[in-house]
Amino acid sequence: MTVALTIAVGLLAIAVAALAAPRLLHRPRRPSAPAASTSRRILFPFVAEDLSERALGAALRLAVAEGATLVPVFLARVPLDLPLDTPLPRQCSFGVPLLEVIEQRATEAGVPVDSRIERGRNRRHALRRAIAEERFDRIVIAAAPHGGHGFDAEDVAWLIDHARGEIVVLRPSAEAHDSLASPAVPSGVRPETVALRRPEGDGRKGGVSRVGEMAVSR
């Protein structure tokens, strides 16, 4: 009787396994983060007031073409009367969602992404820290559209003189409002694009990841 019971239990287990196998084989998988096919890295610095959709699109296209990793860097401003490592909840409330938008766009394009938050007394200081601490082969940056928010001509000129690698600067036309930080983004406006080449080279490794930065933010 014990032998019969053992055989029955074994047959039942085999039947359950046979029924479960198709479901296990067709179980949906979570999308995995894309892997970089090369060691190239594209630095994409931006400020909270202006994240250019066209500059982001250009950076993603370059990353796809080169098999590179996109390194978006949110440049946070720390007032002079506060320590440089002071938590910045208000700025992070703008910057972190923008980093998440970039990460989503990069995942859709099949581009690996390594987000950063860099602090500075102003955007130039934060940019200086970013290019000193990050390893990159190319920088893609959006110039301020005709006196608007973002990087002005002096920032771009400073970057050309101090940054290594290749620099790609995109400036929207006069009618363009292509910031992802704004509620509406009109389509059909082409940016004016300028590519500025410098000798190839890597910045220094380092920097603070977005996860680490969020851990110290209020």
C-alpha positions as CSV (number, residue, x, y, z in Angstrom):
1,M,0.0,0.0,0.0
2,T,2.9,2.3,0.8
3,V,4.4,1.5,-2.6
4,A,1.2,2.3,-4.4
5,L,0.9,5.6,-2.6
6,T,4.5,6.5,-3.5
7,I,3.9,5.7,-7.2
8,A,0.7,7.8,-7.1
9,V,2.5,10.8,-5.6
10,G,5.3,10.5,-8.2
11,L,2.9,10.4,-11.1
12,L,1.1,13.5,-9.7
13,A,4.4,15.4,-9.4
14,I,5.2,14.6,-13.0
15,A,1.8,15.8,-14.2
16,V,2.1,19.1,-12.3
17,A,5.6,19.6,-13.7
18,A,4.4,19.0,-17.2
19,L,1.6,21.5,-16.8
20,A,3.9,24.2,-15.3
21,A,6.7,23.8,-17.8
22,P,5.0,25.9,-20.6
23,R,4.3,28.7,-18.2
24,L,7.9,28.8,-17.0
25,L,9.2,28.8,-20.5
26,H,7.0,31.7,-21.6
27,R,7.3,33.7,-18.4
28,P,7.8,37.4,-19.3
29,R,11.3,38.6,-18.5
30,R,12.2,42.0,-17.0
31,P,13.9,44.3,-19.5
32,S,17.6,44.4,-18.7
33,A,19.8,47.4,-19.0
34,P,21.6,47.7,-22.3
35,A,25.3,46.8,-22.2
36,A,27.9,49.0,-23.8
37,S,29.6,47.4,-26.8
38,T,32.7,49.8,-26.5
39,S,34.4,51.6,-23.7
40,R,33.5,55.0,-25.1
41,R,31.5,57.5,-22.9
42,I,29.6,60.6,-23.9
43,L,29.2,63.2,-21.3
44,F,25.9,65.1,-21.4
45,P,25.8,68.0,-18.8
46,F,22.7,70.0,-18.2
47,V,21.1,72.3,-15.7
48,A,17.6,72.2,-14.1
49,E,16.2,75.1,-16.0
50,D,16.9,73.7,-19.4
51,L,17.3,70.1,-20.7
52,S,17.4,70.3,-24.5
53,E,15.4,67.6,-26.2
54,R,17.4,68.1,-29.4
55,A,20.7,67.9,-27.7
56,L,19.6,64.7,-25.9
57,G,18.5,63.2,-29.2
58,A,21.9,64.0,-30.7
59,A,23.7,62.5,-27.8
60,L,21.7,59.3,-28.0
61,R,22.2,59.0,-31.8
62,L,26.0,59.4,-31.3
63,A,25.9,56.8,-28.5
64,V,24.0,54.3,-30.7
65,A,26.4,54.9,-33.6
66,E,29.5,54.4,-31.4
67,G,28.2,51.8,-29.0
68,A,29.0,54.2,-26.2
69,T,27.6,54.8,-22.7
70,L,25.7,58.0,-22.1
71,V,26.7,59.9,-19.0
72,P,24.1,62.6,-18.2
73,V,25.3,65.0,-15.5
74,F,22.9,67.2,-13.7
75,L,24.8,70.3,-12.5
76,A,23.5,71.5,-9.2
77,R,24.3,74.9,-7.8
78,V,25.3,75.3,-4.1
79,P,25.1,78.8,-2.7
80,L,28.4,80.3,-1.3
81,D,27.0,80.5,2.2
82,L,26.5,76.7,2.3
83,P,29.0,73.8,2.4
84,L,29.5,72.2,-1.0
85,D,28.1,68.9,0.3
86,T,24.9,70.5,1.6
87,P,21.7,68.5,0.7
88,L,19.8,70.2,-2.1
89,P,16.2,68.8,-2.0
90,R,14.6,71.5,-4.2
91,Q,17.2,71.2,-7.0
92,C,17.1,67.4,-6.8
93,S,13.3,67.5,-7.1
94,F,13.8,69.0,-10.6
95,G,17.0,67.2,-11.5
96,V,16.3,63.7,-10.6
97,P,13.1,63.4,-12.6
98,L,15.0,64.8,-15.6
99,L,17.7,62.2,-15.1
100,E,14.9,59.6,-15.1
101,V,13.6,60.9,-18.4
102,I,17.0,60.6,-19.9
103,E,17.4,57.1,-18.6
104,Q,14.0,56.1,-20.0
105,R,14.9,57.6,-23.5
106,A,18.3,55.8,-23.4
107,T,16.8,52.5,-22.5
108,E,14.3,52.8,-25.4
109,A,17.2,53.6,-27.7
110,G,19.2,50.6,-26.4
111,V,21.9,52.9,-24.9
112,P,23.6,52.2,-21.6
113,V,23.4,55.1,-19.2
114,D,25.5,56.1,-16.1
115,S,23.8,59.1,-14.5
116,R,25.5,61.7,-12.3
117,I,24.8,64.7,-10.1
118,E,27.7,67.2,-9.8
119,R,27.8,70.1,-7.4
120,G,29.3,73.5,-7.8
121,R,29.0,77.2,-6.8
122,N,27.7,77.9,-10.3
123,R,27.2,75.9,-13.5
124,R,30.8,76.6,-14.7
125,H,32.2,75.4,-11.4
126,A,30.0,72.3,-11.5
127,L,31.0,71.7,-15.1
128,R,34.7,72.0,-14.2
129,R,34.3,69.4,-11.5
130,A,32.4,67.1,-13.9
131,I,35.0,67.2,-16.6
132,A,37.8,66.7,-14.1
133,E,36.3,63.7,-12.3
134,E,34.5,61.8,-15.1
135,R,36.0,59.7,-17.8
136,F,34.6,60.6,-21.3
137,D,35.5,60.7,-25.0
138,R,33.0,63.3,-26.1
139,I,30.9,66.0,-24.6
140,V,27.4,67.0,-26.0
141,I,26.2,70.3,-24.7
142,A,23.2,72.6,-25.5
143,A,24.0,76.3,-25.9
144,A,21.6,78.8,-24.4
145,P,19.1,79.8,-27.1
146,H,19.5,83.6,-27.6
147,G,20.0,84.6,-24.0
148,G,17.8,81.9,-22.4
149,H,18.7,79.4,-19.7
150,G,21.6,77.0,-20.2
151,F,25.2,77.4,-21.3
152,D,26.1,80.8,-22.8
153,A,28.9,81.6,-25.2
154,E,31.4,82.2,-22.4
155,D,30.6,78.7,-20.9
156,V,31.1,77.1,-24.4
157,A,34.4,79.0,-25.0
158,W,35.6,78.0,-21.5
159,L,34.7,74.4,-22.2
160,I,36.6,74.4,-25.5
161,D,39.7,75.7,-23.8
162,H,39.6,73.3,-20.8
163,A,37.8,70.0,-21.7
164,R,39.4,67.0,-23.3
165,G,38.0,65.0,-26.2
166,E,35.5,66.0,-28.8
167,I,32.9,68.7,-28.0
168,V,29.6,68.9,-29.8
169,V,27.5,72.1,-29.2
170,L,23.9,72.4,-30.3
171,R,22.1,75.8,-30.4
172,P,18.3,75.9,-31.1
173,S,17.1,78.4,-33.6
174,A,15.4,81.6,-32.5
175,E,11.9,80.0,-32.6
176,A,12.8,76.8,-30.8
177,H,11.6,75.9,-27.3
178,D,12.9,72.4,-27.0
179,S,13.5,72.1,-23.3
180,L,12.2,68.9,-21.7
181,A,11.7,70.9,-18.5
182,S,8.9,73.0,-20.1
183,P,5.4,71.6,-20.4
184,A,5.2,71.8,-24.2
185,V,7.8,71.0,-26.8
186,P,6.9,72.1,-30.4
187,S,8.1,69.9,-33.2
188,G,9.5,70.6,-36.6
189,V,12.2,73.1,-35.6
190,R,15.7,72.1,-36.6
191,P,18.6,73.2,-34.4
192,E,21.7,74.8,-35.7
193,T,24.6,72.3,-35.0
194,V,28.3,73.0,-34.5
195,A,30.8,70.2,-33.9
196,L,34.1,71.3,-32.4
197,R,36.9,68.8,-32.5
198,R,39.8,68.6,-30.1
199,P,42.5,65.9,-29.5
200,E,41.1,62.6,-28.1
201,G,41.6,62.0,-24.4
202,D,40.0,60.8,-21.2
203,G,39.1,62.7,-18.2
204,R,39.9,61.4,-14.7
205,K,37.8,58.7,-13.2
206,G,35.5,59.4,-10.3
207,G,32.4,61.5,-9.7
208,V,29.3,60.9,-7.6
209,S,26.6,58.6,-8.9
210,R,23.0,59.7,-8.9
211,V,22.2,57.0,-6.3
212,G,24.9,58.2,-4.0
213,E,23.9,61.8,-4.4
214,M,20.2,61.0,-3.6
215,A,21.3,59.3,-0.4
216,V,22.6,62.6,1.0
217,S,19.9,64.8,-0.4
218,R,17.1,66.0,1.8
